[in-house]
Amino acid sequence: MKRLVTIIIALAVGAGFGGAVVLLYGRTTPPKAGIMAKKERRILYYRNPMKPGVTSPVPMKDNMGMDYVPVYEDEAASQTTPGTVRISPEKIQKIGVKSEEAARRRLRRVIRTVGRVEPVEDNIFVINAKVGGWVEKLYVSRTDQMVSPGDRLLDIYSPDLVSAQEEYLLAQKSFTGVKSSPYPEIRRGAESLLEAARKRLRNWDISDDQIERLKETGRPGRVMTIKAPAMGSVTEKMVVEGQKINPGETLFKIIDHSKVWVYGEIYEYELPYIKTGGAALVTLPYSSGEAYTGAIDHVYTHLGSIRYEQDSGTEVRTAKVRIELPNKDQRLKLGMYLNIDMPVEEAASAVAVPEGAVIDTGVRRMLIIDRRDGTFEPREVKAGAKADGYYEIKSGVAPGEWVVTSASFLIDSESNLKAAISGMGAGTGEDRDGPSAPATEGGAGAHAGH
């Protein structure tokens, strides 16, 4: 019993001594401020819980009554663009993700169309008679006959022409008789009469050689010969031997085929790229090795047919271009269809990405940006021309950034791209009071100025 009391007393003394020590050191050692004081967190802005791209500088509620979520300063550094996902290297390899660097390129493409061979308008000749009569002899008796300048086409017998020749011979004889007259008035009168008779014959297409021969022989010719004015083929023959013709009646139509026009049709949206003087390669569809190099001679000022018909009733959305080609060997036949290739330059130096990298949502166009660290970011871009399998990117991507060219839609499903697009476009909605520095409407759009 005595021993038990001794143990209890010893324990009590020890407890008292320990409490005194704790009390002593507790009073002499102040607590550290860094351990006891809680660090204050600063709020940068507030974010819509359903639309991360919509922010507000002050607390507010969305249209569903949900409170905006505060974004603290220490959290802003770790914020990522909405829709950004991280994919492991094993999965990247498994789904076949391929990327290509956006770079500046010269974009060129070829506008292809079908052309039709037509005659040059300046090389169409219509032959008619300026004097009435009868066809005495026909030298060109069939169509598509080739003629050269000066070749005889037909002989016309005309009583009026015979009378005109006789008048010329009488005027010539009268002038010869008064050449030595001492009266100038008589000489001038005879000379004027001779010149009038000569002009009458010229007006009826009697050549100077024929008039000189008439003067030498002194006998009027019974017929007048009409000759070909140029080289070409007789495409129309309107007369036969013995036929009576009237003044101004069409007798022949001759077309010179040494040059031809090729008309092509292009769509309305291709007009900005087609310029007068641009190169054109014309090939025959049945002969792949035969090609003609020409230039665009003219771009017509209206859509539709070459000869504009305002009340045609048919809406045509194609424009006409004209190409002039040499045709000395007559290889190009009128009415023939040809293939036309017109190389054009879409952009001289444009930021371009492969065509397969662009995702067209119907409202906007998107790219998946490969950050090269296992993360992928959807980004809205403004695309321009398309050529050589590439799209011109006018804004949204900078040279040197990498874009996903394959498996884009798999990454789309992985990152719920549709939700990200919705969040980007919602920044213009009624919930948005104003932008804040770190997060603005359309998280992807924040990178558009790169």
C-alpha positions as CSV (number, residue, x, y, z in Angstrom):
1,M,0.0,0.0,0.0
2,K,2.8,2.3,0.9
3,R,4.6,1.5,-2.3
4,L,1.4,2.4,-4.4
5,V,1.1,5.8,-2.7
6,T,4.8,6.5,-3.5
7,I,4.2,5.7,-7.3
8,I,1.1,8.0,-7.4
9,I,3.0,10.9,-5.9
10,A,5.9,10.5,-8.3
11,L,3.6,10.6,-11.3
12,A,1.9,13.7,-10.1
13,V,5.2,15.5,-9.6
14,G,6.3,14.5,-13.1
15,A,3.1,15.7,-14.7
16,G,3.4,19.1,-12.9
17,F,7.0,19.5,-14.0
18,G,6.1,18.8,-17.7
19,G,3.3,21.3,-17.7
20,A,5.5,23.9,-16.3
21,V,8.1,23.4,-19.1
22,V,5.4,23.6,-21.8
23,L,4.0,26.7,-20.3
24,L,7.4,28.3,-20.0
25,Y,8.4,27.6,-23.7
26,G,5.0,28.5,-25.0
27,R,5.2,32.0,-23.5
28,T,8.7,32.7,-24.7
29,T,8.4,31.3,-28.4
30,P,5.9,33.2,-30.6
31,P,4.1,31.3,-33.4
32,K,5.3,31.7,-37.0
33,A,3.1,33.9,-39.2
34,G,3.7,31.8,-42.4
35,I,2.4,28.7,-40.6
36,M,-0.5,30.0,-38.7
37,A,-1.8,32.7,-41.1
38,K,-3.9,31.5,-44.1
39,K,-2.8,32.9,-47.4
40,E,-5.5,35.0,-49.1
41,R,-6.5,34.0,-52.7
42,R,-7.3,36.7,-55.3
43,I,-10.2,36.3,-57.7
44,L,-9.4,37.3,-61.3
45,Y,-12.9,36.9,-62.8
46,Y,-16.0,34.8,-62.8
47,R,-16.9,32.1,-65.4
48,N,-20.2,30.7,-66.7
49,P,-20.3,27.1,-65.4
50,M,-22.1,25.9,-68.6
51,K,-20.2,28.1,-71.1
52,P,-16.5,28.5,-70.1
53,G,-15.9,31.1,-72.7
54,V,-18.4,33.5,-71.1
55,T,-16.8,35.5,-68.3
56,S,-17.8,38.4,-66.0
57,P,-15.6,40.7,-63.8
58,V,-18.3,40.6,-61.0
59,P,-20.4,37.8,-59.5
60,M,-23.6,37.0,-61.3
61,K,-26.0,34.3,-62.4
62,D,-26.6,32.8,-65.8
63,N,-30.0,32.5,-67.4
64,M,-30.6,29.2,-65.5
65,G,-30.0,30.8,-62.1
66,M,-26.6,29.1,-61.6
67,D,-23.8,31.1,-60.0
68,Y,-20.8,32.0,-62.0
69,V,-17.7,30.1,-60.8
70,P,-14.8,32.2,-59.5
71,V,-11.4,31.8,-61.1
72,Y,-8.5,32.5,-58.8
73,E,-5.1,33.9,-59.7
74,D,-3.3,30.6,-58.9
75,E,-5.7,28.7,-61.1
76,A,-5.5,31.0,-64.2
77,A,-2.0,29.7,-65.0
78,S,-3.3,26.2,-65.3
79,Q,-6.4,27.1,-67.4
80,T,-6.5,25.6,-70.9
81,T,-8.6,26.3,-73.9
82,P,-12.1,24.7,-73.7
83,G,-12.1,21.4,-75.6
84,T,-8.3,20.8,-75.2
85,V,-7.5,17.2,-74.5
86,R,-4.4,15.2,-73.6
87,I,-3.8,11.9,-75.4
88,S,-1.2,9.4,-74.5
89,P,1.5,8.6,-77.0
90,E,0.2,5.0,-77.2
91,K,-3.3,6.2,-78.1
92,I,-1.9,8.7,-80.6
93,Q,-0.1,6.0,-82.4
94,K,-3.1,3.6,-82.2
95,I,-5.6,6.0,-83.8
96,G,-3.1,7.1,-86.4
97,V,-2.8,10.8,-85.6
98,K,-0.7,12.6,-88.2
99,S,0.3,16.3,-88.1
100,E,1.8,18.8,-90.5
101,E,3.4,22.2,-89.9
102,A,1.5,25.2,-91.2
103,A,3.8,27.1,-93.6
104,R,3.7,29.8,-96.2
105,R,3.0,28.5,-99.7
106,R,2.4,29.7,-103.3
107,L,-1.0,28.3,-104.1
108,R,-1.7,27.6,-107.7
109,R,-4.4,25.5,-109.4
110,V,-5.7,24.8,-112.8
111,I,-9.2,25.8,-114.0
112,R,-10.4,23.2,-116.5
113,T,-13.3,23.6,-118.9
114,V,-14.4,22.6,-122.4
115,G,-14.0,24.9,-125.4
116,R,-15.6,25.1,-128.8
117,V,-13.8,26.2,-132.0
118,E,-15.4,29.2,-133.8
119,P,-14.2,31.4,-136.6
120,V,-12.5,34.7,-136.0
121,E,-15.1,37.4,-136.6
122,D,-12.7,39.5,-138.7
123,N,-12.0,36.6,-141.0
124,I,-15.6,36.1,-142.2
125,F,-16.3,37.5,-145.7
126,V,-19.7,37.8,-147.3
127,I,-19.7,38.1,-151.1
128,N,-22.5,39.9,-152.9
129,A,-23.1,41.6,-156.2
130,K,-23.6,45.4,-156.4
131,V,-25.2,45.1,-159.8
132,G,-28.1,43.0,-161.0
133,G,-27.8,40.4,-163.7
134,W,-27.5,36.7,-164.4
135,V,-24.9,34.1,-163.4
136,E,-23.1,33.3,-166.6
137,K,-20.5,30.9,-165.2
138,L,-19.9,29.5,-161.7
139,Y,-16.2,28.6,-160.8
140,V,-17.0,27.5,-157.3
141,S,-19.6,24.9,-157.5
142,R,-19.6,23.3,-154.1
143,T,-19.3,24.3,-150.4
144,D,-16.2,23.8,-148.3
145,Q,-14.0,24.5,-151.4
146,M,-10.8,26.2,-150.5
147,V,-10.1,29.5,-152.4
148,S,-7.1,31.9,-152.4
149,P,-7.2,35.7,-152.8
150,G,-7.9,36.6,-156.4
151,D,-9.5,33.2,-157.4
152,R,-12.5,33.6,-159.6
153,L,-15.8,32.8,-158.0
154,L,-18.4,33.5,-160.8
155,D,-19.1,35.6,-164.0
156,I,-22.1,37.9,-164.0
157,Y,-23.8,39.2,-167.2
158,S,-25.4,42.5,-166.5
159,P,-26.8,44.9,-169.2
160,D,-26.3,47.8,-166.8
161,L,-22.6,46.9,-166.5
162,V,-22.3,46.8,-170.3
163,S,-23.9,50.2,-170.6
164,A,-21.5,51.6,-167.9
165,Q,-18.5,50.3,-169.8
166,E,-19.7,51.9,-173.0
167,E,-20.2,55.2,-171.2
168,Y,-16.6,54.9,-170.0
169,L,-15.3,54.3,-173.5
170,L,-17.2,57.3,-174.8
171,A,-15.9,59.5,-172.0
172,Q,-12.4,58.2,-172.7
173,K,-12.8,59.0,-176.4
174,S,-14.1,62.5,-175.7
175,F,-11.3,63.3,-173.3
176,T,-8.7,62.1,-175.9
177,G,-10.3,64.4,-178.5
178,V,-10.1,67.6,-176.3
179,K,-6.8,67.0,-174.7
180,S,-5.1,69.5,-177.0
181,S,-8.0,72.0,-176.9
182,P,-6.9,75.6,-176.1
183,Y,-10.0,76.0,-173.8
184,P,-9.3,74.8,-170.2
185,E,-13.0,74.6,-169.4
186,I,-13.6,72.0,-172.2
187,R,-10.6,69.9,-171.0
188,R,-11.8,70.0,-167.4
189,G,-15.3,69.0,-168.4
190,A,-14.2,66.0,-170.4
191,E,-11.8,64.9,-167.6
192,S,-14.6,65.2,-165.0
193,L,-16.9,63.1,-167.2
194,L,-14.2,60.4,-167.6
195,E,-13.5,60.3,-163.9
196,A,-17.2,59.9,-163.1
197,A,-17.5,57.0,-165.5
198,R,-14.4,55.4,-163.9
199,K,-15.9,55.8,-160.4
200,R,-19.1,54.1,-161.4
201,L,-17.2,51.1,-162.6
202,R,-15.2,51.0,-159.4
203,N,-18.4,51.2,-157.3
204,W,-19.5,48.0,-159.1
205,D,-16.3,46.3,-158.0
206,I,-14.6,46.6,-161.4
207,S,-10.9,46.5,-160.6
208,D,-8.4,49.0,-161.9
209,D,-6.7,46.3,-164.0
210,Q,-10.1,45.5,-165.7
211,I,-10.7,49.2,-166.3
212,E,-7.2,49.6,-167.8
213,R,-7.8,46.5,-170.0
214,L,-11.1,48.0,-171.1
215,K,-9.3,51.2,-172.1
216,E,-6.7,49.3,-174.1
217,T,-9.1,47.0,-176.0
218,G,-11.8,49.6,-176.5
219,R,-14.5,46.8,-176.3
220,P,-16.8,46.5,-173.3
221,G,-16.8,43.1,-171.6
222,R,-19.9,41.1,-171.6
223,V,-19.5,39.7,-168.1
224,M,-18.1,40.9,-164.8
225,T,-15.9,38.4,-162.8
226,I,-16.2,38.4,-159.0
227,K,-13.1,37.2,-157.2
228,A,-12.3,35.9,-153.7
229,P,-11.1,38.6,-151.3
230,A,-9.2,36.3,-149.0
231,M,-8.0,32.7,-148.5
232,G,-10.5,30.4,-146.8
233,S,-13.2,27.9,-147.4
234,V,-16.6,28.6,-149.0
235,T,-19.0,27.7,-146.2
236,E,-22.1,29.0,-148.0
237,K,-23.0,29.0,-151.7
238,M,-26.2,30.7,-152.5
239,V,-26.2,30.6,-156.4
240,V,-26.2,28.3,-159.3
241,E,-25.4,28.9,-163.0
242,G,-28.1,30.7,-164.9
243,Q,-29.7,32.2,-161.8
244,K,-30.9,35.8,-161.9
245,I,-29.5,37.9,-159.0
246,N,-30.4,41.3,-157.6
247,P,-28.1,44.0,-156.3
248,G,-27.0,43.3,-152.7
249,E,-28.0,39.6,-152.8
250,T,-25.6,37.3,-150.9
251,L,-23.7,34.9,-153.2
252,F,-21.0,33.3,-151.0
253,K,-19.7,33.3,-147.5
254,I,-16.0,32.6,-147.1
255,I,-14.2,31.9,-143.8
256,D,-10.5,32.2,-143.3
257,H,-9.4,29.3,-141.0
258,S,-5.8,30.4,-140.6
259,K,-6.8,31.7,-137.1
260,V,-9.6,30.5,-134.9
261,W,-11.2,31.5,-131.7
262,V,-11.9,28.9,-128.9
263,Y,-14.7,29.8,-126.6
264,G,-14.7,28.4,-123.0
265,E,-17.1,28.7,-120.1
266,I,-16.1,29.3,-116.5
267,Y,-18.2,29.5,-113.4
268,E,-19.0,32.8,-111.8
269,Y,-16.8,32.2,-108.7
270,E,-13.8,31.6,-110.9
271,L,-14.0,35.0,-112.6
272,P,-11.6,36.8,-110.1
273,Y,-8.8,34.4,-111.1
274,I,-9.2,34.7,-114.9
275,K,-7.4,37.7,-116.5
276,T,-6.9,38.8,-120.1
277,G,-3.5,37.6,-121.2
278,G,-3.4,34.6,-118.9
279,A,-1.9,31.4,-120.3
280,A,-4.1,28.6,-121.6
281,L,-3.3,25.1,-122.7
282,V,-5.7,23.7,-125.3
283,T,-5.7,19.9,-126.1
284,L,-7.6,17.7,-128.4
285,P,-9.7,15.1,-126.6
286,Y,-8.9,12.4,-129.1
287,S,-5.1,13.1,-129.2
288,S,-3.4,13.5,-125.9
289,G,-0.1,14.4,-127.4
290,E,-1.4,17.3,-129.5
291,A,-1.6,20.6,-127.6
292,Y,-1.8,24.3,-128.4
293,T,-0.5,27.0,-126.2
294,G,-2.4,30.3,-126.3
295,A,-3.4,33.2,-124.2
296,I,-6.8,34.5,-123.0
297,D,-7.7,37.0,-125.6
298,H,-10.9,38.3,-124.0
299,V,-13.2,37.8,-121.0
300,Y,-16.8,38.7,-121.8
301,T,-18.5,41.4,-119.8
302,H,-21.7,39.4,-119.2
303,L,-22.8,35.9,-118.3
304,G,-24.6,33.6,-120.7
305,S,-24.3,33.3,-124.4
306,I,-21.7,35.2,-126.5
307,R,-24.4,37.2,-128.2
308,Y,-26.2,38.6,-125.2
309,E,-30.0,38.0,-125.2
310,Q,-31.6,39.8,-122.3
311,D,-35.0,38.1,-122.7
312,S,-33.8,34.6,-123.2
313,G,-35.6,33.4,-120.1
314,T,-32.9,31.0,-119.1
315,E,-30.6,31.9,-116.2
316,V,-27.0,31.0,-117.0
317,R,-24.3,31.4,-114.3
318,T,-21.2,30.9,-116.5
319,A,-19.0,33.5,-118.2
320,K,-17.3,33.2,-121.6
321,V,-13.6,33.5,-122.3
322,R,-12.0,33.6,-125.7
323,I,-8.6,32.2,-126.8
324,E,-7.1,32.8,-130.2
325,L,-5.1,30.1,-131.8
326,P,-3.1,29.7,-135.1
327,N,-4.5,27.1,-137.5
328,K,-2.3,27.1,-140.5
329,D,-2.7,23.4,-141.1
330,Q,-6.5,23.4,-140.6
331,R,-6.2,20.9,-137.8
332,L,-8.8,22.7,-135.7
333,K,-12.2,22.3,-137.3
334,L,-15.1,24.7,-136.7
335,G,-17.5,23.3,-134.1
336,M,-14.8,21.0,-132.6
337,Y,-14.8,20.6,-128.8
338,L,-11.4,21.0,-127.0
339,N,-10.1,20.7,-123.5
340,I,-8.9,24.0,-121.9
341,D,-6.5,24.2,-118.9
342,M,-5.9,27.6,-117.4
343,P,-3.3,27.7,-114.6
344,V,-4.1,30.5,-112.1
345,E,-2.5,31.7,-108.9
346,E,-4.7,31.7,-105.9
347,A,-2.2,33.3,-103.5
348,A,1.5,34.3,-103.8
349,S,2.5,33.7,-100.2
350,A,-0.3,32.4,-97.9
351,V,-0.3,30.5,-94.6
352,A,-1.6,27.1,-95.8
353,V,-2.6,23.8,-94.2
354,P,-3.6,20.5,-95.9
355,E,-7.1,20.3,-97.1
356,G,-7.8,17.3,-94.8
357,A,-6.9,19.3,-91.7
358,V,-9.9,21.6,-92.0
359,I,-13.1,20.5,-90.3
360,D,-16.1,22.3,-91.9
361,T,-19.0,22.4,-89.4
362,G,-21.3,24.2,-91.8
363,V,-21.2,27.4,-89.8
364,R,-17.5,27.8,-89.3
365,R,-14.2,26.0,-90.1
366,M,-12.0,24.4,-87.4
367,L,-8.5,23.0,-87.0
368,I,-7.1,20.7,-84.4
369,I,-3.8,22.2,-83.2
370,D,-1.1,19.7,-82.2
371,R,0.8,21.4,-79.4
372,R,3.5,18.7,-79.6
373,D,3.2,17.9,-75.9
374,G,0.4,15.3,-76.2
375,T,-2.3,18.0,-76.0
376,F,-4.7,18.9,-78.9
377,E,-6.6,22.2,-79.1
378,P,-9.7,22.9,-81.4
379,R,-9.4,26.3,-83.0
380,E,-11.7,28.3,-85.3
381,V,-10.0,29.7,-88.4
382,K,-10.9,31.8,-91.4
383,A,-10.1,29.9,-94.5
384,G,-9.6,31.4,-98.0
385,A,-8.8,29.9,-101.3
386,K,-8.2,26.2,-101.9
387,A,-5.5,24.9,-104.3
388,D,-3.0,22.1,-104.7
389,G,-4.7,20.2,-101.9
390,Y,-4.2,23.1,-99.4
391,Y,-6.4,25.7,-97.8
392,E,-5.3,29.3,-97.4
393,I,-5.7,30.3,-93.7
394,K,-6.3,34.0,-93.4
395,S,-6.5,34.0,-89.6
396,G,-6.3,31.6,-86.7
397,V,-3.1,29.8,-87.4
398,A,0.5,31.2,-87.6
399,P,3.4,29.7,-89.6
400,G,5.2,27.1,-87.5
401,E,2.1,25.7,-85.7
402,W,1.3,22.1,-86.2
403,V,-2.2,20.9,-87.3
404,V,-3.7,17.4,-87.3
405,T,-4.2,16.1,-90.8
406,S,-5.6,12.7,-90.0
407,A,-7.8,11.3,-87.2
408,S,-9.2,14.8,-86.7
409,F,-12.7,13.5,-86.1
410,L,-11.5,10.9,-83.5
411,I,-9.9,13.7,-81.6
412,D,-13.1,15.7,-82.1
413,S,-15.1,13.0,-80.3
414,E,-12.4,12.7,-77.7
415,S,-12.5,16.4,-76.8
416,N,-16.3,16.9,-77.3
417,L,-15.6,19.5,-80.0
418,K,-19.2,20.4,-80.5
419,A,-19.4,21.6,-76.9
420,A,-16.3,23.6,-77.4
421,I,-17.7,25.3,-80.6
422,S,-20.9,26.1,-78.7
423,G,-18.8,27.7,-75.9
424,M,-16.8,29.7,-78.4
425,G,-19.9,31.1,-80.2
426,A,-21.8,31.8,-76.9
427,G,-19.5,34.8,-76.0
428,T,-21.8,37.1,-78.0
429,G,-24.9,36.0,-76.0
430,E,-26.8,38.0,-73.5
431,D,-25.1,36.4,-70.5
432,R,-21.7,38.1,-71.3
433,D,-21.2,41.4,-69.5
434,G,-17.7,42.0,-70.6
435,P,-14.3,40.3,-71.3
436,S,-11.6,39.8,-68.8
437,A,-7.9,39.6,-69.6
438,P,-7.2,35.9,-69.1
439,A,-10.3,34.4,-70.6
440,T,-12.4,35.9,-73.4
441,E,-15.3,34.7,-75.4
442,G,-14.3,31.7,-77.6
443,G,-11.3,30.2,-75.9
444,A,-10.0,29.0,-79.2
445,G,-10.4,32.5,-80.7
446,A,-8.0,33.8,-78.1
447,H,-5.2,32.2,-80.2
448,A,-6.5,33.5,-83.5
449,G,-4.0,36.3,-83.7
450,H,-1.0,34.0,-83.5
